[in-house]
């Protein structure tokens, strides 16, 4: 009788866990889709009020800030997320969060100094007269390291609902403030950038307070994180430099070989196709903490994710042309053929991220690094050779090639991981 009751309780617990995960996945994906919908609203405001040239300049600056901050993280945030995900660290969870925030302050200071110095050379390299704007806004650039830090904290601690809010709240604030501002003064590149950075800072401050950090045992806990970073985070960091950072090279090569207007077109194509990566990404992010304690990925979850992704791709291909002309006007018609190509790469990249979360949860830093190297090589070659040869279309083709390579290598390392468990 006792065994029967225990079995019933276990079944009930498992059902509750499944329901919780389903709700978390739904919450995160809805927030991602809402984020993209709101992001499209942001891009509509920016494209219409700034025009192709200033919008291209804005996207160039955003690429620059993201590109540089990636170099400075050293993988410490992803290592912190993994430590938070492990059950053995529950007792010092808030201390780990506090230590990660301290490290974010240090990285922010280095970022601000680096970009301030670079601003004096930027105009000579790209000939776009944006150096002064970089200097003006350098004190506010701390938002980028803190954004990465908080996203990793929420993922590692399974705060999926807070992560959902964090991804959409700054954009909603931006829309409200930008529209109100434009009512009195026409929106410009500088005012748009100021509104973006300030609204993001406000949301981050709220999330930092809600994370309840503890600033105790700093030396000991940072030592723990750094030890974990040596075997995992640094490997992922090297991979990020090769893969993710090289992905931002497209904006720079287009700006260098063509102009910032085409940077805006390519960025808009990336923005409109981003929801296609988000179905598998949402599932992988939600299960990150569970992946750390499982030996394989659920086949059922994968099948459902695959079907939803294919349906989303077909729907996207049917409506994207009408959406571009409706929201952005004929001035942005060049975005349509780019979006067709980029959408295919996004599907493959999304499923690569799905497997990436599983391997990351198991500390497979070298595998993630090696896959990123392959993606990085394809990005560098594509964004230089193909952009030089085919213009902005070459950047879209590069996105397809890198997405396919990423997925194939991730799947190879996953199957190799499963084989080692059988030995």
Backbone torsions as a table, in degrees:
resi	resn	phi	psi	omega
1	UNK	NA	-44.9	178.9
2	UNK	-61.3	-38.7	178.7
3	UNK	-64.9	-38.0	178.9
4	UNK	-63.6	-44.7	-179.9
5	UNK	-63.7	-41.2	178.7
6	UNK	-61.9	-42.0	179.0
7	UNK	-61.9	-44.0	179.2
8	UNK	-61.6	-42.3	179.2
9	UNK	-63.0	-41.8	-179.9
10	UNK	-63.6	-41.3	178.2
11	UNK	-62.6	-43.4	178.8
12	UNK	-62.7	-40.1	178.7
13	UNK	-64.4	-43.6	180.0
14	UNK	-62.7	-39.5	178.4
15	UNK	-65.0	-38.2	178.1
16	UNK	-65.0	-40.6	178.4
17	UNK	-62.3	-44.5	179.7
18	UNK	-61.6	-43.3	179.4
19	UNK	-63.7	-40.1	179.0
20	UNK	-63.1	-44.5	-179.6
21	UNK	-64.7	-41.0	178.9
22	UNK	-60.9	-42.3	178.6
23	UNK	-65.7	-40.2	-180.0
24	UNK	-65.6	-44.0	177.9
25	UNK	-60.7	-46.3	179.7
26	UNK	-61.1	-43.5	179.7
27	UNK	-62.3	-46.5	-177.7
28	UNK	-67.0	-42.1	-179.2
29	UNK	-68.0	-41.8	178.3
30	UNK	-60.4	-41.5	179.0
31	UNK	-64.6	-36.6	178.7
32	UNK	-66.2	-44.8	179.7
33	UNK	-65.9	-43.7	176.2
34	UNK	-61.4	-39.2	178.3
35	UNK	-60.1	-41.4	178.5
36	UNK	-69.6	-42.4	178.4
37	UNK	-60.4	-43.8	177.4
38	UNK	-68.1	-37.7	176.8
39	UNK	-61.4	-37.5	175.9
40	UNK	-64.7	-39.3	175.7
41	UNK	-60.4	-41.1	177.2
42	UNK	-61.9	-45.1	-178.4
43	UNK	-67.8	-33.5	176.2
44	UNK	-63.0	-46.4	178.2
45	UNK	-60.3	-47.1	-176.9
46	UNK	-67.1	-43.8	-177.7
47	UNK	-66.6	-38.9	-177.6
48	UNK	-76.7	-36.8	-176.2
49	UNK	-88.8	-27.5	-179.2
50	UNK	-95.4	-31.7	-175.5
51	UNK	85.4	163.7	-175.8
52	UNK	-55.7	-40.1	-175.6
53	UNK	-69.6	-53.3	-179.3
54	UNK	-67.1	-33.6	177.1
55	UNK	-64.6	-42.1	176.7
56	UNK	-61.8	-40.4	177.3
57	UNK	-62.9	-41.2	179.0
58	UNK	-61.2	-46.3	179.8
59	UNK	-65.7	-35.3	177.4
60	UNK	-61.9	-46.3	179.9
61	UNK	-64.4	-41.7	178.6
62	UNK	-62.2	-41.1	176.0
63	UNK	-61.8	-42.2	-179.3
64	UNK	-61.8	-47.8	-177.8
65	UNK	-63.0	-43.8	179.7
66	UNK	-66.1	-39.1	-179.1
67	UNK	-61.2	-47.4	-176.0
68	UNK	-71.4	-41.3	-177.6
69	UNK	-63.8	-30.8	178.7
70	UNK	-62.8	-34.7	179.0
71	UNK	-65.9	-28.7	-168.8
72	UNK	-94.2	-10.6	-174.0
73	UNK	-74.8	-26.9	179.4
74	UNK	59.5	15.8	177.6
75	UNK	79.6	4.4	-173.3
76	UNK	-67.6	-31.2	-178.7
77	UNK	-71.5	-39.7	178.4
78	UNK	-69.6	-33.1	174.9
79	UNK	-65.1	-41.8	178.0
80	UNK	-62.2	-39.7	178.5
81	UNK	-61.9	-41.2	179.7
82	UNK	-66.7	-40.1	177.8
83	UNK	-63.9	-39.6	178.2
84	UNK	-65.4	-31.2	-178.1
85	UNK	-74.5	-21.5	-177.8
86	UNK	-81.0	131.8	-175.0
87	UNK	-60.8	-30.9	-176.2
88	UNK	-65.9	-13.9	-177.1
89	UNK	-103.6	13.4	-177.9
90	UNK	-57.6	-38.3	-174.7
91	UNK	-67.4	-29.0	-178.1
92	UNK	-110.9	19.3	-176.1
93	UNK	-54.2	-51.3	-177.1
94	UNK	-67.4	-29.1	175.6
95	UNK	-68.8	-41.3	177.3
96	UNK	-61.5	-40.6	178.2
97	UNK	-62.1	-45.0	178.8
98	UNK	-61.5	-41.1	179.3
99	UNK	-66.9	-37.4	177.2
100	UNK	-64.1	-37.7	178.4
101	UNK	-67.8	-35.7	175.9
102	UNK	-63.3	-43.6	178.5
103	UNK	-64.5	-33.4	177.4
104	UNK	-64.6	-35.2	177.2
105	UNK	-64.1	-44.5	-179.4
106	UNK	-62.9	-46.6	-179.6
107	UNK	-63.6	-37.5	178.7
108	UNK	-61.8	-42.2	-179.8
109	UNK	-62.9	-42.8	179.1
110	UNK	-64.8	-40.6	179.6
111	UNK	-61.0	-46.6	-177.8
112	UNK	-61.8	-45.5	-179.8
113	UNK	-64.9	-43.7	-178.0
114	UNK	-61.0	-47.9	-177.1
115	UNK	-73.1	-30.7	176.4
116	UNK	-62.7	-44.3	178.8
117	UNK	-66.9	-43.2	-178.7
118	UNK	-62.2	-30.3	-176.0
119	UNK	-58.2	-27.2	-179.3
120	UNK	-75.3	-17.1	-179.5
121	UNK	-107.9	-16.6	-174.2
122	UNK	-57.6	-43.7	-176.2
123	UNK	-65.5	-32.6	179.0
124	UNK	-69.5	-31.3	-177.5
125	UNK	-80.5	-48.0	-172.8
126	UNK	-105.4	-12.1	176.4
127	UNK	54.6	48.8	-179.1
128	UNK	-126.9	4.2	173.3
129	UNK	57.5	43.3	179.8
130	UNK	-109.2	0.7	-177.1
131	UNK	-59.2	-42.5	-178.8
132	UNK	-65.4	-37.9	178.6
133	UNK	-63.9	-40.3	177.8
134	UNK	-60.9	-43.5	179.8
135	UNK	-64.1	-40.4	-179.1
136	UNK	-62.5	-42.3	-173.4
137	UNK	-96.1	1.1	-178.1
138	UNK	-55.9	-36.4	179.3
139	UNK	-63.0	-23.4	-178.0
140	UNK	-91.1	-1.2	-174.4
141	UNK	-74.9	-2.9	175.9
142	UNK	-60.6	-19.6	-177.2
143	UNK	-62.3	-29.9	-175.1
144	UNK	-71.5	-47.0	173.9
145	UNK	-62.3	-39.6	-179.4
146	UNK	-67.2	-33.2	177.0
147	UNK	-62.5	-47.0	177.2
148	UNK	-62.7	-42.7	-179.0
149	UNK	-60.6	-49.4	-177.2
150	UNK	-66.6	-37.9	178.5
151	UNK	-62.9	-41.1	178.5
152	UNK	-68.9	-37.2	176.9
153	UNK	-61.7	-46.6	-178.0
154	UNK	-67.1	-38.1	177.9
155	UNK	-66.4	-47.3	-177.8
156	UNK	-65.5	-34.1	-178.6
157	UNK	-92.4	7.1	178.8
158	UNK	58.4	36.0	175.7
159	UNK	-91.7	67.0	-171.1
160	UNK	-68.3	-38.1	-179.5
161	UNK	-66.6	-40.5	177.3
162	UNK	-66.4	-38.6	176.9
163	UNK	-61.8	-38.6	178.5
164	UNK	-60.2	-45.7	179.8
165	UNK	-66.6	-41.4	-176.6
166	UNK	-61.4	-29.5	-177.0
167	UNK	-81.5	-17.6	-178.0
168	UNK	-114.7	-26.4	-174.9
169	UNK	-59.0	-44.7	-179.3
170	UNK	-61.1	-34.7	-178.9
171	UNK	-71.9	-37.8	176.7
172	UNK	-62.5	-45.3	177.8
173	UNK	-59.6	-41.0	-179.1
174	UNK	-60.3	-46.7	-178.5
175	UNK	-59.2	-47.5	-178.1
176	UNK	-61.1	-48.9	-176.3
177	UNK	-69.7	-41.4	-178.7
178	UNK	-63.4	-42.0	179.0
179	UNK	-65.4	-43.6	179.7
180	UNK	-64.1	-41.8	179.7
181	UNK	-63.3	-44.5	-177.7
182	UNK	-66.3	-22.1	178.0
183	UNK	-64.1	-33.0	-177.9
184	UNK	-100.3	-41.1	-177.8
185	UNK	-134.4	131.7	179.9
186	UNK	-56.0	133.2	-180.0
187	UNK	-65.0	136.1	178.6
188	UNK	-128.7	177.2	179.0
189	UNK	-58.1	-46.2	-177.3
190	UNK	-67.9	-42.6	-179.6
191	UNK	-69.4	-36.7	177.6
192	UNK	-63.6	-42.8	-179.8
193	UNK	-67.5	-40.5	179.1
194	UNK	-62.7	-43.9	180.0
195	UNK	-63.7	-42.0	179.6
196	UNK	-60.2	-48.6	-175.3
197	UNK	-69.2	-40.2	-177.6
198	UNK	-70.5	-43.4	179.6
199	UNK	-65.5	-37.7	176.6
200	UNK	-64.2	-40.2	179.4
201	UNK	-63.1	-38.6	179.8
202	UNK	-63.8	-47.2	-179.8
203	UNK	-64.0	-40.7	-179.4
204	UNK	-63.5	-39.6	178.7
205	UNK	-59.7	-42.5	178.3
206	UNK	-62.9	-43.6	-178.6
207	UNK	-68.5	-34.5	176.6
208	UNK	-63.0	-43.9	179.1
209	UNK	-63.4	-41.8	-178.9
210	UNK	-69.0	-23.7	-178.9
211	UNK	-74.2	-11.9	177.1
212	UNK	51.3	58.7	-178.6
213	UNK	-70.2	149.8	173.9
214	UNK	-119.8	128.2	-177.1
215	UNK	-103.1	64.7	-179.5
216	UNK	-125.3	155.9	179.5
217	UNK	50.2	42.1	-173.9
218	UNK	-59.1	-50.0	-177.2
219	UNK	-61.4	-44.3	-178.1
220	UNK	-65.2	-47.9	-175.5
221	UNK	-71.9	-35.8	176.0
222	UNK	-66.0	-34.3	175.5
223	UNK	-62.9	-40.9	177.6
224	UNK	-62.6	-44.8	-179.9
225	UNK	-64.5	-39.8	-178.3
226	UNK	-68.4	-35.5	176.5
227	UNK	-64.0	-42.9	176.1
228	UNK	-66.8	-31.7	-179.6
229	UNK	-67.8	-32.4	-179.8
230	UNK	-62.8	-40.4	-176.1
231	UNK	-91.0	-21.3	-176.0
232	UNK	-126.9	-60.8	-172.1
233	UNK	-59.8	-43.7	-179.1
234	UNK	-64.9	-34.3	177.6
235	UNK	-64.8	-44.7	177.9
236	UNK	-65.0	-40.2	179.6
237	UNK	-59.2	-46.4	178.1
238	UNK	-60.0	-40.1	177.3
239	UNK	-65.3	-39.2	178.7
240	UNK	-62.5	-41.7	178.2
241	UNK	-58.9	-40.8	-177.8
242	UNK	-75.9	-40.9	-173.5
243	UNK	-93.6	-64.9	-174.2
244	UNK	-66.9	-47.3	-178.0
245	UNK	-63.4	-39.9	178.2
246	UNK	-64.4	-23.4	176.9
247	UNK	-65.3	-29.0	177.4
248	UNK	-78.1	-9.5	-179.2
249	UNK	-62.4	-26.9	-179.7
250	UNK	-56.8	-44.1	-179.9
251	UNK	-63.2	-37.0	-179.8
252	UNK	-73.6	-42.0	-177.9
253	UNK	-68.3	-36.8	176.8
254	UNK	-65.5	-42.5	178.2
255	UNK	-64.1	-34.8	-177.8
256	UNK	-78.1	-47.2	-176.0
257	UNK	-82.7	-28.7	-176.5
258	UNK	-120.7	-96.4	177.8
259	UNK	-167.1	171.2	-177.8
260	UNK	-72.4	-19.7	174.7
261	UNK	-61.1	-43.9	177.7
262	UNK	-72.0	-25.3	170.9
263	UNK	-59.9	-42.6	177.8
264	UNK	-63.4	-41.9	179.1
265	UNK	-61.6	-46.9	-179.2
266	UNK	-66.3	-40.7	178.1
267	UNK	-62.7	-37.6	178.7
268	UNK	-67.7	-38.1	176.0
269	UNK	-63.2	-41.3	177.4
270	UNK	-64.4	-41.2	-177.8
271	UNK	-65.2	-42.8	-177.5
272	UNK	-71.3	-25.4	-179.0
273	UNK	-92.9	-8.1	-175.7
274	UNK	-57.3	-35.2	179.3
275	UNK	-57.2	-24.8	-177.9
276	UNK	-69.0	-25.5	176.9
277	UNK	-82.7	-12.8	-164.9
278	UNK	-85.0	-21.6	177.6
279	UNK	-65.5	-57.5	177.5
280	UNK	-65.3	-32.9	179.8
281	UNK	-64.0	-42.1	-179.8
282	UNK	-64.4	-41.7	178.9
283	UNK	-64.1	-47.3	-179.0
284	UNK	-62.5	-41.5	179.9
285	UNK	-65.9	-41.9	-179.1
286	UNK	-64.9	-38.6	-177.4
287	UNK	-88.7	4.3	-175.0
288	UNK	-53.9	-47.1	-178.2
289	UNK	-67.0	-36.6	178.6
290	UNK	-71.1	-36.0	179.8
291	UNK	-56.6	-33.0	-177.7
292	UNK	-62.9	-19.9	-177.4
293	UNK	-119.5	19.8	178.3
294	UNK	-126.4	155.7	-176.4
295	UNK	-98.2	-6.9	179.7
296	UNK	-158.1	167.0	177.5
297	UNK	-89.7	139.8	-179.8
298	UNK	-62.1	125.1	179.0
299	UNK	-67.2	-37.6	-179.7
300	UNK	-63.3	-46.0	179.2
301	UNK	-62.7	-38.0	-179.8
302	UNK	-66.5	-42.7	-179.6
303	UNK	-62.6	-47.2	179.5
304	UNK	-61.9	-42.3	179.5
305	UNK	-62.5	-40.5	-179.9
306	UNK	-65.2	-44.7	-179.7
307	UNK	-62.8	-45.5	180.0
308	UNK	-62.9	-38.4	-178.6
309	UNK	-67.3	-42.0	179.1
310	UNK	-64.8	-43.5	177.4
311	UNK	-61.0	-40.4	179.0
312	UNK	-64.3	-39.5	179.0
313	UNK	-63.4	-47.1	-179.8
314	UNK	-61.6	-42.4	178.8
315	UNK	-63.8	-42.0	179.5
316	UNK	-60.0	-47.0	-178.0
317	UNK	-62.6	-28.9	-179.4
318	UNK	-76.0	-33.2	-169.9
319	UNK	-108.4	-14.4	-167.8
320	UNK	-61.3	-38.3	-178.5
321	UNK	-62.8	-44.8	179.6
322	UNK	-65.0	-38.3	-179.4
323	UNK	-63.9	-44.9	-178.6
324	UNK	-61.7	-46.4	-178.5
325	UNK	-69.0	-33.9	-179.3
326	UNK	-70.9	-45.2	-172.5
327	UNK	-88.3	-35.4	-170.3
328	UNK	-113.8	-7.8	179.1
329	UNK	79.2	171.1	-175.9
330	UNK	-65.8	-18.5	178.2
331	UNK	-59.1	-24.6	-176.2
332	UNK	-109.7	25.4	179.9
333	UNK	-62.3	-25.7	179.6
334	UNK	-64.8	-15.6	-179.1
335	UNK	-71.9	-30.1	-172.6
336	UNK	-59.2	-56.9	179.2
337	UNK	-62.2	-30.3	176.5
338	UNK	-66.2	-41.3	-179.3
339	UNK	-64.8	-36.9	177.4
340	UNK	-56.8	-46.6	-178.5
341	UNK	-70.4	-47.9	-175.4
342	UNK	-62.3	-32.5	-178.3
343	UNK	-59.1	-36.9	179.6
344	UNK	-66.9	-44.6	177.3
345	UNK	-62.2	-35.1	-178.7
346	UNK	-65.7	-38.7	178.3
347	UNK	-60.9	-48.9	179.3
348	UNK	-63.4	-40.3	-178.8
349	UNK	-65.9	-38.6	179.3
350	UNK	-60.5	-42.6	179.2
351	UNK	-74.1	-27.2	171.8
352	UNK	-63.8	-42.2	176.7
353	UNK	-63.1	-36.7	179.6
354	UNK	-58.3	-48.3	179.2
355	UNK	-72.9	-34.1	178.2
356	UNK	-56.1	-40.9	-179.5
357	UNK	-61.9	-40.3	-180.0
358	UNK	-65.6	-49.1	-178.7
359	UNK	-65.1	-36.4	177.7
360	UNK	-65.0	-40.2	178.9
361	UNK	-63.7	-25.0	178.7
362	UNK	-97.1	11.5	174.2
363	UNK	72.0	24.7	-178.8
364	UNK	-83.9	62.5	-176.3
365	UNK	-64.5	-39.4	-178.7
366	UNK	-64.8	-39.0	179.3
367	UNK	-65.4	-42.3	178.2
368	UNK	-65.6	-38.1	177.7
369	UNK	-62.9	-46.8	-176.6
370	UNK	-65.7	-37.5	178.1
371	UNK	-66.1	-38.3	179.5
372	UNK	-67.3	-33.1	176.0
373	UNK	-59.2	-45.4	-178.8
374	UNK	-63.7	-42.8	178.0
375	UNK	-65.0	-40.9	-179.8
376	UNK	-61.4	-42.0	178.5
377	UNK	-62.3	-44.7	179.8
378	UNK	-64.7	-37.4	178.3
379	UNK	-65.7	-47.6	-177.9
380	UNK	-61.4	-47.5	179.9
381	UNK	-63.8	-44.5	-177.9
382	UNK	-66.3	-48.2	-175.8
383	UNK	-71.9	-14.3	174.6
384	UNK	-99.1	-58.1	-174.7
385	UNK	-69.4	-50.3	-175.7
386	UNK	-71.3	-37.0	177.2
387	UNK	-67.2	-40.7	177.4
388	UNK	-62.7	-38.5	-175.7
389	UNK	-83.3	-40.4	-172.0
390	UNK	-119.1	4.6	180.0
391	UNK	73.6	-148.3	-175.5
392	UNK	-65.3	-26.6	176.1
393	UNK	-62.4	-32.9	177.0
394	UNK	-61.9	-33.2	177.4
395	UNK	-67.3	-39.5	178.5
396	UNK	-65.9	-41.3	177.7
397	UNK	-62.6	-39.3	178.0
398	UNK	-60.0	-39.8	179.4
399	UNK	-61.8	-38.5	178.2
400	UNK	-66.5	-48.6	-177.6
401	UNK	-61.4	-46.1	-178.0
402	UNK	-66.9	-35.2	178.3
403	UNK	-64.1	-43.2	179.1
404	UNK	-65.7	-45.3	179.7
405	UNK	-60.7	-43.3	-179.6
406	UNK	-59.1	-49.4	-178.5
407	UNK	-63.8	-46.1	-177.8
408	UNK	-59.8	-44.2	-178.3
409	UNK	-70.3	-39.7	177.5
410	UNK	-60.8	-42.5	-179.8
411	UNK	-66.0	-37.3	178.3
412	UNK	-62.6	-46.0	-178.9
413	UNK	-68.2	-32.4	177.0
414	UNK	-65.8	-46.4	178.7
415	UNK	-65.0	-35.7	177.5
416	UNK	-65.9	-38.4	177.3
417	UNK	-62.2	-42.5	-179.6
418	UNK	-65.8	-35.4	178.6
419	UNK	-64.9	-38.1	-179.5
420	UNK	-65.8	-26.6	179.0
421	UNK	-72.1	-25.5	-178.3
422	UNK	-84.4	-16.0	-177.8
423	UNK	-76.4	NA	NA
